[in-house]
Amino acid sequence: MTTSATTPFSTLIRTASHEQHTEAETSTFMGDLLGGRLGVDAYARYTEQLWFVYRALEEGAAALAADPVAGPFIQPELMRTAELERDLAHLRGADWRRTATPLPATAAYAERVADCARTWPAGYVAHHYTRYLGDLSGGQIIRDKAERTWGFARKGDGVRFYVFDGIGNPAAFKRSYRERLDGLGVDDLEKQRVVDECKRAFGLNTAVFRELGEEFPLSA
């Protein structure tokens, strides 16, 4: 990582992970999903995988609330697990938990998040950043596509995961979040580790998309 006294850490982490971020965003599965070439069952399966990841992310949050490094990022208005459960009840029915299963890549992703939450607060921040800032940005494109493709009510059940009722001004919230990143209380070596973990997070996410693509291949 090329550091600079004048370059904010939020800029460094974004630019350093750009390649991995782009790879995740441009996965075949996500392209097919957003292009309306897959059915609602593929969207439901994707939502299910998100539930496993966010459960790991948010179950670890309470213990980190007072942590000097991760604590400033633990904000109740970001929490997504309850909204994912609401979406899954709509998509799969009230007994959706009975059949919910993580893909191997999802299980690995969730375990890595849980491990960081238990043992490495700065690493947890890397996963927190890659998930929630993505939800507030590109996630809104997914919500719009899902509403139009499968007929969900605007910001209603089925897309509640992407609706942040507690955040009135997403742009201002993201600016504030980046300021927290800029003030991350760790040294340069630890910041490099955070950047590397951010890249790893995108790689884990890409692996989930790859396995979803294998489960939902387009017909020839």
DOMITI-521061 format. One line per field, with one value per atom (N, C-alpha, C): residue in three letters; atom name; y, z, x negated. Coordinates in nm, 2 decimals, decimal comma. Example, Ala and Ser with C-alpha at 12.3 -4.5 7.8 and 13.67 -1.06 7.14 Angstrom:
# residues 2
aa <- c(Ala;Ala;Ala;Ser;Ser;Ser) $
at <- c(N;CA;C;N;CA;C) $
c2 <- c(-0,57;-0,45;-0,33;-0,22;-0,11;0,00) $
c3 <- c(0,78;0,78;0,78;0,71;0,71;0,79) $
c1 <- c(-1,32;-1,23;-1,32;-1,28;-1,37;-1,29) $
//
This chain:
# residues 220
aa <- c(Met;Met;Met;Thr;Thr;Thr;Thr;Thr;Thr;Ser;Ser;Ser;Ala;Ala;Ala;Thr;Thr;Thr;Thr;Thr;Thr;Pro;Pro;Pro;Phe;Phe;Phe;Ser;Ser;Ser;Thr;Thr;Thr;Leu;Leu;Leu;Ile;Ile;Ile;Arg;Arg;Arg;Thr;Thr;Thr;Ala;Ala;Ala;Ser;Ser;Ser;His;His;His;Glu;Glu;Glu;Gln;Gln;Gln;His;His;His;Thr;Thr;Thr;Glu;Glu;Glu;Ala;Ala;Ala;Glu;Glu;Glu;Thr;Thr;Thr;Ser;Ser;Ser;Thr;Thr;Thr;Phe;Phe;Phe;Met;Met;Met;Gly;Gly;Gly;Asp;Asp;Asp;Leu;Leu;Leu;Leu;Leu;Leu;Gly;Gly;Gly;Gly;Gly;Gly;Arg;Arg;Arg;Leu;Leu;Leu;Gly;Gly;Gly;Val;Val;Val;Asp;Asp;Asp;Ala;Ala;Ala;Tyr;Tyr;Tyr;Ala;Ala;Ala;Arg;Arg;Arg;Tyr;Tyr;Tyr;Thr;Thr;Thr;Glu;Glu;Glu;Gln;Gln;Gln;Leu;Leu;Leu;Trp;Trp;Trp;Phe;Phe;Phe;Val;Val;Val;Tyr;Tyr;Tyr;Arg;Arg;Arg;Ala;Ala;Ala;Leu;Leu;Leu;Glu;Glu;Glu;Glu;Glu;Glu;Gly;Gly;Gly;Ala;Ala;Ala;Ala;Ala;Ala;Ala;Ala;Ala;Leu;Leu;Leu;Ala;Ala;Ala;Ala;Ala;Ala;Asp;Asp;Asp;Pro;Pro;Pro;Val;Val;Val;Ala;Ala;Ala;Gly;Gly;Gly;Pro;Pro;Pro;Phe;Phe;Phe;Ile;Ile;Ile;Gln;Gln;Gln;Pro;Pro;Pro;Glu;Glu;Glu;Leu;Leu;Leu;Met;Met;Met;Arg;Arg;Arg;Thr;Thr;Thr;Ala;Ala;Ala;Glu;Glu;Glu;Leu;Leu;Leu;Glu;Glu;Glu;Arg;Arg;Arg;Asp;Asp;Asp;Leu;Leu;Leu;Ala;Ala;Ala;His;His;His;Leu;Leu;Leu;Arg;Arg;Arg;Gly;Gly;Gly;Ala;Ala;Ala;Asp;Asp;Asp;Trp;Trp;Trp;Arg;Arg;Arg;Arg;Arg;Arg;Thr;Thr;Thr;Ala;Ala;Ala;Thr;Thr;Thr;Pro;Pro;Pro;Leu;Leu;Leu;Pro;Pro;Pro;Ala;Ala;Ala;Thr;Thr;Thr;Ala;Ala;Ala;Ala;Ala;Ala;Tyr;Tyr;Tyr;Ala;Ala;Ala;Glu;Glu;Glu;Arg;Arg;Arg;Val;Val;Val;Ala;Ala;Ala;Asp;Asp;Asp;Cys;Cys;Cys;Ala;Ala;Ala;Arg;Arg;Arg;Thr;Thr;Thr;Trp;Trp;Trp;Pro;Pro;Pro;Ala;Ala;Ala;Gly;Gly;Gly;Tyr;Tyr;Tyr;Val;Val;Val;Ala;Ala;Ala;His;His;His;His;His;His;Tyr;Tyr;Tyr;Thr;Thr;Thr;Arg;Arg;Arg;Tyr;Tyr;Tyr;Leu;Leu;Leu;Gly;Gly;Gly;Asp;Asp;Asp;Leu;Leu;Leu;Ser;Ser;Ser;Gly;Gly;Gly;Gly;Gly;Gly;Gln;Gln;Gln;Ile;Ile;Ile;Ile;Ile;Ile;Arg;Arg;Arg;Asp;Asp;Asp;Lys;Lys;Lys;Ala;Ala;Ala;Glu;Glu;Glu;Arg;Arg;Arg;Thr;Thr;Thr;Trp;Trp;Trp;Gly;Gly;Gly;Phe;Phe;Phe;Ala;Ala;Ala;Arg;Arg;Arg;Lys;Lys;Lys;Gly;Gly;Gly;Asp;Asp;Asp;Gly;Gly;Gly;Val;Val;Val;Arg;Arg;Arg;Phe;Phe;Phe;Tyr;Tyr;Tyr;Val;Val;Val;Phe;Phe;Phe;Asp;Asp;Asp;Gly;Gly;Gly;Ile;Ile;Ile;Gly;Gly;Gly;Asn;Asn;Asn;Pro;Pro;Pro;Ala;Ala;Ala;Ala;Ala;Ala;Phe;Phe;Phe;Lys;Lys;Lys;Arg;Arg;Arg;Ser;Ser;Ser;Tyr;Tyr;Tyr;Arg;Arg;Arg;Glu;Glu;Glu;Arg;Arg;Arg;Leu;Leu;Leu;Asp;Asp;Asp;Gly;Gly;Gly;Leu;Leu;Leu;Gly;Gly;Gly;Val;Val;Val;Asp;Asp;Asp;Asp;Asp;Asp;Leu;Leu;Leu;Glu;Glu;Glu;Lys;Lys;Lys;Gln;Gln;Gln;Arg;Arg;Arg;Val;Val;Val;Val;Val;Val;Asp;Asp;Asp;Glu;Glu;Glu;Cys;Cys;Cys;Lys;Lys;Lys;Arg;Arg;Arg;Ala;Ala;Ala;Phe;Phe;Phe;Gly;Gly;Gly;Leu;Leu;Leu;Asn;Asn;Asn;Thr;Thr;Thr;Ala;Ala;Ala;Val;Val;Val;Phe;Phe;Phe;Arg;Arg;Arg;Glu;Glu;Glu;Leu;Leu;Leu;Gly;Gly;Gly;Glu;Glu;Glu;Glu;Glu;Glu;Phe;Phe;Phe;Pro;Pro;Pro;Leu;Leu;Leu;Ser;Ser;Ser;Ala;Ala;Ala) $
at <- c(N;CA;C;N;CA;C;N;CA;C;N;CA;C;N;CA;C;N;CA;C;N;CA;C;N;CA;C;N;CA;C;N;CA;C;N;CA;C;N;CA;C;N;CA;C;N;CA;C;N;CA;C;N;CA;C;N;CA;C;N;CA;C;N;CA;C;N;CA;C;N;CA;C;N;CA;C;N;CA;C;N;CA;C;N;CA;C;N;CA;C;N;CA;C;N;CA;C;N;CA;C;N;CA;C;N;CA;C;N;CA;C;N;CA;C;N;CA;C;N;CA;C;N;CA;C;N;CA;C;N;CA;C;N;CA;C;N;CA;C;N;CA;C;N;CA;C;N;CA;C;N;CA;C;N;CA;C;N;CA;C;N;CA;C;N;CA;C;N;CA;C;N;CA;C;N;CA;C;N;CA;C;N;CA;C;N;CA;C;N;CA;C;N;CA;C;N;CA;C;N;CA;C;N;CA;C;N;CA;C;N;CA;C;N;CA;C;N;CA;C;N;CA;C;N;CA;C;N;CA;C;N;CA;C;N;CA;C;N;CA;C;N;CA;C;N;CA;C;N;CA;C;N;CA;C;N;CA;C;N;CA;C;N;CA;C;N;CA;C;N;CA;C;N;CA;C;N;CA;C;N;CA;C;N;CA;C;N;CA;C;N;CA;C;N;CA;C;N;CA;C;N;CA;C;N;CA;C;N;CA;C;N;CA;C;N;CA;C;N;CA;C;N;CA;C;N;CA;C;N;CA;C;N;CA;C;N;CA;C;N;CA;C;N;CA;C;N;CA;C;N;CA;C;N;CA;C;N;CA;C;N;CA;C;N;CA;C;N;CA;C;N;CA;C;N;CA;C;N;CA;C;N;CA;C;N;CA;C;N;CA;C;N;CA;C;N;CA;C;N;CA;C;N;CA;C;N;CA;C;N;CA;C;N;CA;C;N;CA;C;N;CA;C;N;CA;C;N;CA;C;N;CA;C;N;CA;C;N;CA;C;N;CA;C;N;CA;C;N;CA;C;N;CA;C;N;CA;C;N;CA;C;N;CA;C;N;CA;C;N;CA;C;N;CA;C;N;CA;C;N;CA;C;N;CA;C;N;CA;C;N;CA;C;N;CA;C;N;CA;C;N;CA;C;N;CA;C;N;CA;C;N;CA;C;N;CA;C;N;CA;C;N;CA;C;N;CA;C;N;CA;C;N;CA;C;N;CA;C;N;CA;C;N;CA;C;N;CA;C;N;CA;C;N;CA;C;N;CA;C;N;CA;C;N;CA;C;N;CA;C;N;CA;C;N;CA;C;N;CA;C;N;CA;C;N;CA;C;N;CA;C;N;CA;C;N;CA;C;N;CA;C;N;CA;C;N;CA;C;N;CA;C;N;CA;C;N;CA;C;N;CA;C;N;CA;C;N;CA;C;N;CA;C;N;CA;C;N;CA;C;N;CA;C;N;CA;C;N;CA;C;N;CA;C;N;CA;C;N;CA;C;N;CA;C;N;CA;C;N;CA;C;N;CA;C;N;CA;C;N;CA;C;N;CA;C;N;CA;C;N;CA;C;N;CA;C;N;CA;C;N;CA;C;N;CA;C;N;CA;C;N;CA;C;N;CA;C;N;CA;C;N;CA;C;N;CA;C;N;CA;C;N;CA;C;N;CA;C;N;CA;C;N;CA;C;N;CA;C;N;CA;C;N;CA;C;N;CA;C;N;CA;C;N;CA;C;N;CA;C) $
c2 <- c(-0,12;0,00;0,12;0,21;0,34;0,44;0,47;0,57;0,71;0,80;0,94;1,01;1,11;1,18;1,26;1,29;1,37;1,29;1,16;1,07;1,01;1,03;0,97;0,82;0,75;0,60;0,55;0,62;0,57;0,57;0,67;0,67;0,56;0,53;0,43;0,29;0,27;0,14;0,11;0,22;0,21;0,18;0,25;0,24;0,10;0,06;-0,06;-0,18;-0,18;-0,29;-0,28;-0,18;-0,16;-0,28;-0,35;-0,46;-0,57;-0,60;-0,71;-0,67;-0,54;-0,49;-0,51;-0,47;-0,48;-0,62;-0,71;-0,85;-0,91;-0,87;-0,91;-0,85;-0,72;-0,66;-0,71;-0,76;-0,80;-0,95;-1,02;-1,17;-1,21;-1,32;-1,37;-1,38;-1,44;-1,46;-1,32;-1,22;-1,09;-1,03;-1,05;-0,99;-1,05;-1,19;-1,26;-1,22;-1,20;-1,17;-1,03;-0,93;-0,79;-0,77;-0,86;-0,86;-0,92;-0,97;-1,03;-1,17;-1,23;-1,36;-1,48;-1,45;-1,56;-1,53;-1,64;-1,63;-1,58;-1,56;-1,52;-1,62;-1,74;-1,84;-1,82;-1,77;-1,74;-1,62;-1,52;-1,40;-1,45;-1,54;-1,59;-1,66;-1,74;-1,81;-1,72;-1,62;-1,51;-1,44;-1,41;-1,34;-1,43;-1,56;-1,66;-1,66;-1,66;-1,65;-1,53;-1,42;-1,29;-1,31;-1,38;-1,39;-1,46;-1,56;-1,63;-1,53;-1,45;-1,36;-1,25;-1,19;-1,08;-1,13;-1,25;-1,30;-1,31;-1,35;-1,36;-1,22;-1,13;-0,99;-0,92;-0,94;-0,87;-0,94;-1,07;-1,14;-1,10;-1,07;-1,02;-0,88;-0,80;-0,66;-0,62;-0,69;-0,64;-0,64;-0,75;-0,76;-0,65;-0,59;-0,50;-0,35;-0,33;-0,20;-0,10;-0,16;-0,07;-0,08;-0,15;-0,16;-0,03;0,02;0,15;0,15;0,04;0,03;0,01;-0,10;-0,14;-0,07;-0,03;0,03;0,15;0,24;0,35;0,31;0,19;0,15;0,07;0,04;-0,04;0,06;0,06;0,16;0,08;0,09;0,01;0,03;0,15;0,18;0,10;0,04;-0,04;-0,18;-0,23;-0,37;-0,43;-0,54;-0,60;-0,74;-0,80;-0,94;-0,95;-0,86;-0,87;-0,84;-0,75;-0,72;-0,84;-0,91;-1,03;-1,14;-1,15;-1,25;-1,22;-1,09;-1,05;-1,08;-1,05;-1,08;-1,23;-1,31;-1,45;-1,52;-1,46;-1,51;-1,48;-1,37;-1,33;-1,42;-1,44;-1,52;-1,67;-1,72;-1,86;-1,92;-1,83;-1,88;-1,88;-1,89;-1,88;-1,98;-2,09;-2,20;-2,20;-2,08;-2,08;-2,13;-2,11;-2,15;-2,31;-2,38;-2,53;-2,57;-2,50;-2,54;-2,45;-2,35;-2,26;-2,33;-2,32;-2,39;-2,30;-2,28;-2,20;-2,28;-2,22;-2,27;-2,29;-2,38;-2,39;-2,25;-2,17;-2,04;-1,95;-1,96;-1,88;-1,91;-2,04;-2,09;-2,04;-2,04;-1,99;-1,84;-1,77;-1,63;-1,59;-1,66;-1,63;-1,66;-1,77;-1,81;-1,71;-1,66;-1,56;-1,43;-1,39;-1,27;-1,29;-1,41;-1,44;-1,45;-1,50;-1,51;-1,37;-1,28;-1,15;-1,08;-1,10;-1,04;-1,09;-1,21;-1,27;-1,23;-1,21;-1,20;-1,08;-1,01;-0,90;-0,79;-0,69;-0,58;-0,51;-0,48;-0,40;-0,48;-0,62;-0,70;-0,70;-0,70;-0,69;-0,56;-0,45;-0,33;-0,34;-0,42;-0,44;-0,50;-0,60;-0,67;-0,58;-0,51;-0,41;-0,31;-0,26;-0,16;-0,22;-0,33;-0,39;-0,42;-0,46;-0,50;-0,37;-0,30;-0,19;-0,08;-0,03;0,08;0,03;-0,10;-0,15;-0,16;-0,19;-0,19;-0,06;0,04;0,18;0,24;0,18;0,23;0,13;0,04;-0,05;-0,13;-0,15;-0,23;-0,17;-0,04;0,03;0,00;-0,03;-0,07;-0,21;-0,30;-0,43;-0,42;-0,33;-0,32;-0,27;-0,17;-0,12;-0,23;-0,31;-0,41;-0,52;-0,56;-0,66;-0,62;-0,49;-0,44;-0,45;-0,41;-0,41;-0,55;-0,64;-0,77;-0,86;-0,86;-0,96;-0,90;-0,77;-0,71;-0,69;-0,68;-0,64;-0,50;-0,48;-0,34;-0,25;-0,13;-0,04;-0,03;-0,07;-0,08;-0,17;-0,27;-0,36;-0,49;-0,58;-0,72;-0,78;-0,84;-0,90;-0,81;-0,68;-0,60;-0,51;-0,55;-0,48;-0,47;-0,57;-0,57;-0,44;-0,39;-0,27;-0,14;-0,14;-0,02;0,01;0,13;0,18;0,29;0,25;0,35;0,45;0,40;0,48;0,58;0,58;0,67;0,76;0,88;0,98;1,04;1,05;1,10;1,01;0,91;0,81;0,88;0,98;1,04;1,10;1,17;1,22;1,11;1,01;0,89;0,83;0,81;0,75;0,84;0,97;1,07;1,05;1,04;1,02;0,89;0,79;0,66;0,66;0,73;0,74;0,82;0,92;0,99;0,90;0,81;0,71;0,63;0,59;0,51;0,59;0,72;0,80;0,82;0,81;0,82;0,69;0,58;0,45;0,45;0,41;0,42;0,31;0,29;0,18;0,24;0,17;0,22;0,17;0,22;0,19;0,05;-0,03;-0,17;-0,24;-0,20;-0,26;-0,21;-0,09;-0,04;-0,12;-0,16;-0,25;-0,38;-0,44;-0,56;-0,54;-0,43;-0,40;-0,40;-0,33;-0,33;-0,47;-0,55;-0,69;-0,77;-0,74;-0,81;-0,77;-0,64;-0,59;-0,66;-0,68;-0,75;-0,90;-0,96;-1,09;-1,10;-1,00;-1,00;-1,00;-0,91;-0,91;-1,05;-1,11;-1,24;-1,35;-1,34;-1,43;-1,41;-1,29;-1,25;-1,31;-1,29;-1,34;-1,49;-1,56;-1,70;-1,75;-1,67;-1,70;-1,68;-1,57;-1,55;-1,66;-1,71;-1,82;-1,95;-1,98;-2,10;-2,08;-1,96;-1,93;-1,95;-1,90;-1,92;-2,06;-2,15;-2,29;-2,35;-2,30;-2,35;-2,31;-2,19;-2,13;-2,09;-2,19;-2,17;-2,13;-2,04;-2,01;-2,13;-2,16;-2,26;-2,22;-2,33;-2,30;-2,26) $
c3 <- c(0,00;0,00;0,00;-0,09;-0,09;-0,01;0,10;0,20;0,17;0,21;0,20;0,32;0,37;0,48;0,44;0,32;0,27;0,21;0,19;0,13;0,24;0,25;0,35;0,34;0,45;0,45;0,37;0,38;0,31;0,16;0,11;-0,03;-0,06;0,02;0,00;0,00;0,09;0,10;-0,02;-0,07;-0,19;-0,32;-0,33;-0,46;-0,45;-0,34;-0,33;-0,36;-0,32;-0,34;-0,47;-0,55;-0,67;-0,76;-0,78;-0,88;-0,82;-0,69;-0,63;-0,63;-0,60;-0,59;-0,73;-0,83;-0,97;-1,01;-0,97;-1,00;-0,94;-0,81;-0,74;-0,81;-0,84;-0,90;-1,04;-1,11;-1,25;-1,27;-1,16;-1,16;-1,26;-1,32;-1,42;-1,35;-1,23;-1,16;-1,14;-1,09;-1,06;-1,19;-1,29;-1,42;-1,47;-1,46;-1,50;-1,41;-1,28;-1,19;-1,22;-1,23;-1,26;-1,40;-1,49;-1,63;-1,65;-1,54;-1,55;-1,61;-1,62;-1,69;-1,60;-1,47;-1,37;-1,30;-1,24;-1,18;-1,03;-0,97;-0,83;-0,74;-0,78;-0,69;-0,67;-0,78;-0,77;-0,68;-0,69;-0,60;-0,45;-0,43;-0,29;-0,24;-0,32;-0,28;-0,24;-0,32;-0,29;-0,16;-0,14;-0,02;0,10;0,09;0,19;0,23;0,13;0,15;0,23;0,19;0,26;0,41;0,44;0,58;0,67;0,61;0,69;0,71;0,62;0,63;0,73;0,72;0,81;0,95;0,96;1,10;1,17;1,10;1,15;1,18;1,09;1,11;1,23;1,25;1,35;1,48;1,48;1,61;1,68;1,60;1,66;1,70;1,66;1,68;1,83;1,91;2,04;2,13;2,11;2,19;2,15;2,03;1,98;2,00;2,05;2,06;2,14;2,24;2,32;2,28;2,17;2,13;2,07;2,10;2,05;1,89;1,83;1,69;1,61;1,65;1,58;1,63;1,76;1,82;1,74;1,69;1,62;1,50;1,45;1,33;1,36;1,48;1,52;1,54;1,44;1,44;1,41;1,50;1,49;1,36;1,30;1,18;1,06;1,07;0,96;0,97;1,08;1,10;1,00;0,95;0,83;0,86;0,97;0,99;0,99;1,07;1,08;0,95;0,87;0,74;0,64;0,65;0,57;0,61;0,73;0,78;0,73;0,73;0,68;0,53;0,46;0,31;0,29;0,36;0,34;0,38;0,48;0,51;0,39;0,33;0,21;0,09;0,07;-0,05;-0,04;0,08;0,10;0,20;0,26;0,36;0,50;0,59;0,73;0,79;0,72;0,77;0,69;0,64;0,55;0,62;0,75;0,83;0,81;0,80;0,80;0,68;0,57;0,45;0,41;0,49;0,46;0,48;0,38;0,38;0,32;0,38;0,32;0,21;0,11;0,01;0,08;0,03;0,09;0,10;-0,01;-0,01;0,10;0,11;0,21;0,35;0,38;0,51;0,54;0,44;0,46;0,49;0,41;0,43;0,57;0,61;0,74;0,86;0,84;0,94;0,95;0,84;0,84;0,91;0,88;0,95;1,10;1,14;1,28;1,35;1,28;1,34;1,36;1,26;1,28;1,40;1,41;1,52;1,65;1,66;1,79;1,82;1,72;1,74;1,69;1,59;1,52;1,49;1,58;1,55;1,42;1,39;1,27;1,14;1,15;1,04;1,03;1,14;1,14;1,06;1,09;1,02;0,87;0,82;0,68;0,62;0,69;0,64;0,66;0,77;0,79;0,68;0,64;0,53;0,40;0,36;0,23;0,22;0,33;0,32;0,32;0,43;0,45;0,35;0,32;0,22;0,09;0,06;-0,07;-0,07;0,05;0,06;0,04;0,09;0,08;-0,06;-0,14;-0,28;-0,38;-0,43;-0,53;-0,49;-0,36;-0,32;-0,37;-0,38;-0,42;-0,57;-0,65;-0,79;-0,79;-0,70;-0,69;-0,65;-0,55;-0,50;-0,62;-0,69;-0,80;-0,91;-0,94;-1,04;-0,99;-0,86;-0,81;-0,81;-0,77;-0,77;-0,91;-1,01;-1,15;-1,21;-1,18;-1,24;-1,18;-1,05;-0,98;-0,91;-0,93;-0,89;-0,74;-0,67;-0,53;-0,51;-0,41;-0,38;-0,35;-0,39;-0,37;-0,22;-0,19;-0,06;0,03;-0,03;0,05;0,08;0,13;0,16;0,03;0,05;-0,06;-0,09;-0,06;-0,08;0,04;0,16;0,28;0,32;0,28;0,31;0,26;0,15;0,09;0,14;0,23;0,28;0,41;0,42;0,55;0,61;0,68;0,73;0,83;0,89;1,00;0,94;0,81;0,75;0,66;0,70;0,62;0,50;0,52;0,42;0,39;0,30;0,28;0,24;0,16;0,11;0,23;0,32;0,44;0,53;0,54;0,63;0,58;0,45;0,39;0,41;0,40;0,43;0,57;0,66;0,81;0,83;0,76;0,77;0,72;0,61;0,56;0,65;0,72;0,82;0,94;0,97;1,08;1,03;0,90;0,85;0,85;0,81;0,81;0,95;1,05;1,19;1,26;1,18;1,24;1,32;1,45;1,54;1,54;1,42;1,41;1,33;1,34;1,27;1,12;1,05;0,90;0,87;0,95;0,92;0,94;1,04;1,06;0,96;0,91;0,80;0,67;0,65;0,54;0,55;0,67;0,70;0,68;0,71;0,69;0,54;0,46;0,32;0,26;0,31;0,26;0,30;0,41;0,46;0,37;0,34;0,25;0,11;0,06;-0,07;-0,05;0,07;0,10;0,10;0,16;0,18;0,04;-0,05;-0,19;-0,26;-0,23;-0,29;-0,23;-0,11;-0,05;-0,11;-0,13;-0,19;-0,33;-0,41;-0,54;-0,55;-0,45;-0,45;-0,43;-0,35;-0,33;-0,46;-0,53;-0,66;-0,76;-0,75;-0,84;-0,82;-0,69;-0,66;-0,69;-0,67;-0,71;-0,86;-0,93;-1,08;-1,12;-1,05;-1,08;-1,05;-0,94;-0,90;-1,00;-1,05;-1,14;-1,28;-1,35;-1,48;-1,58;-1,67;-1,78;-1,87;-1,92;-2,01;-2,14;-2,21;-2,34;-2,44) $
c1 <- c(-0,09;0,00;-0,09;-0,07;-0,14;-0,07;-0,13;-0,07;-0,11;-0,03;-0,06;0,00;-0,07;-0,02;0,10;0,12;0,24;0,35;0,33;0,43;0,52;0,65;0,73;0,73;0,74;0,74;0,86;0,97;1,09;1,06;0,98;0,95;0,85;0,75;0,65;0,72;0,81;0,88;0,97;1,03;1,12;1,03;0,93;0,85;0,77;0,72;0,64;0,73;0,85;0,94;1,03;1,00;1,09;1,10;0,99;0,99;1,08;1,06;1,15;1,29;1,32;1,45;1,52;1,45;1,50;1,53;1,44;1,46;1,59;1,62;1,74;1,86;1,86;1,97;2,01;1,91;1,93;1,94;1,97;1,98;2,09;2,08;2,18;2,31;2,32;2,44;2,51;2,44;2,50;2,55;2,47;2,51;2,64;2,65;2,77;2,89;2,86;2,97;3,03;2,93;2,98;3,03;2,99;3,04;3,17;3,23;3,36;3,36;3,25;3,24;3,25;3,26;3,29;3,42;3,47;3,60;3,59;3,70;3,71;3,65;3,64;3,58;3,43;3,37;3,22;3,20;3,29;3,29;3,31;3,40;3,43;3,31;3,24;3,12;3,01;2,99;2,89;2,92;3,05;3,09;3,06;3,08;3,05;2,91;2,82;2,68;2,64;2,70;2,67;2,70;2,81;2,85;2,74;2,68;2,57;2,46;2,42;2,31;2,34;2,46;2,50;2,53;2,57;2,59;2,45;2,35;2,22;2,17;2,19;2,15;2,21;2,34;2,42;2,42;2,40;2,39;2,26;2,16;2,03;2,03;2,13;2,13;2,14;2,23;2,25;2,12;2,04;1,92;1,81;1,83;1,74;1,78;1,90;1,96;1,87;1,80;1,71;1,56;1,54;1,40;1,35;1,23;1,19;1,17;1,14;1,12;1,25;1,32;1,45;1,57;1,57;1,69;1,75;1,68;1,74;1,82;1,80;1,87;2,00;2,02;2,13;2,25;2,34;2,45;2,58;2,67;2,80;2,87;2,87;2,94;2,89;2,77;2,72;2,77;2,81;2,83;2,93;2,90;2,98;3,04;3,00;3,05;3,20;3,26;3,41;3,48;3,42;3,48;3,47;3,35;3,33;3,43;3,45;3,55;3,69;3,72;3,85;3,86;3,76;3,76;3,77;3,70;3,70;3,83;3,90;4,04;4,13;4,11;4,19;4,16;4,03;3,98;4,00;3,98;3,98;4,09;4,16;4,26;4,21;4,30;4,27;4,17;4,16;4,07;3,94;3,90;3,78;3,65;3,65;3,53;3,50;3,61;3,60;3,51;3,52;3,45;3,33;3,31;3,19;3,06;2,98;2,85;2,74;2,63;2,52;2,45;2,41;2,32;2,18;2,10;1,96;1,89;1,90;1,83;1,90;2,02;2,09;2,05;2,04;2,00;1,86;1,77;1,63;1,63;1,71;1,73;1,77;1,88;1,94;1,84;1,77;1,67;1,56;1,52;1,41;1,46;1,58;1,64;1,64;1,69;1,71;1,57;1,47;1,34;1,28;1,30;1,25;1,32;1,45;1,53;1,48;1,44;1,39;1,25;1,16;1,02;0,95;1,01;0,94;1,03;1,05;1,15;1,12;1,00;0,97;1,01;0,99;1,03;1,18;1,25;1,40;1,44;1,37;1,40;1,39;1,29;1,28;1,41;1,46;1,58;1,70;1,71;1,82;1,82;1,71;1,70;1,74;1,69;1,72;1,87;1,93;2,07;2,17;2,16;2,26;2,25;2,13;2,12;2,17;2,15;2,20;2,35;2,41;2,56;2,62;2,55;2,60;2,58;2,49;2,46;2,52;2,44;2,49;2,61;2,63;2,75;2,88;2,87;3,00;3,03;2,93;2,95;3,02;2,97;3,03;3,18;3,21;3,35;3,44;3,39;3,47;3,50;3,39;3,41;3,50;3,49;3,57;3,72;3,75;3,88;3,94;3,87;3,92;3,92;3,83;3,82;3,93;3,94;4,03;4,15;4,17;4,29;4,31;4,20;4,21;4,26;4,33;4,37;4,25;4,26;4,14;4,10;3,98;3,93;4,01;4,08;4,16;4,10;4,18;4,13;4,07;3,95;3,88;3,75;3,76;3,64;3,61;3,66;3,64;3,49;3,42;3,27;3,21;3,25;3,19;3,25;3,34;3,41;3,36;3,30;3,24;3,33;3,44;3,53;3,47;3,36;3,30;3,20;3,18;3,08;3,15;3,17;3,24;3,16;3,03;2,95;2,83;2,85;2,74;2,61;2,61;2,48;2,41;2,48;2,41;2,37;2,44;2,41;2,28;2,27;2,15;2,02;2,04;1,93;1,89;1,98;1,95;1,88;1,92;1,86;1,71;1,69;1,55;1,47;1,52;1,45;1,41;1,49;1,45;1,34;1,34;1,23;1,10;1,11;0,99;0,93;1,02;0,97;0,94;0,94;0,92;0,79;0,80;0,69;0,59;0,53;0,43;0,31;0,20;0,08;0,08;-0,02;-0,02;-0,03;-0,10;-0,11;0,03;0,10;0,23;0,33;0,31;0,39;0,37;0,25;0,22;0,29;0,29;0,36;0,51;0,57;0,71;0,74;0,65;0,67;0,67;0,57;0,56;0,69;0,74;0,87;0,99;0,98;1,09;1,09;0,97;0,95;1,00;0,97;1,01;1,17;1,23;1,37;1,44;1,39;1,44;1,42;1,31;1,28;1,38;1,41;1,50;1,64;1,68;1,81;1,81;1,70;1,70;1,71;1,66;1,67;1,81;1,89;2,03;2,10;2,07;2,14;2,10;1,98;1,94;2,02;2,04;2,12;2,27;2,32;2,46;2,47;2,37;2,38;2,38;2,31;2,31;2,44;2,50;2,64;2,75;2,73;2,83;2,77;2,73;2,67;2,79;2,76;2,85;2,87;2,99;3,01;2,94;2,89;2,82;2,92) $
//
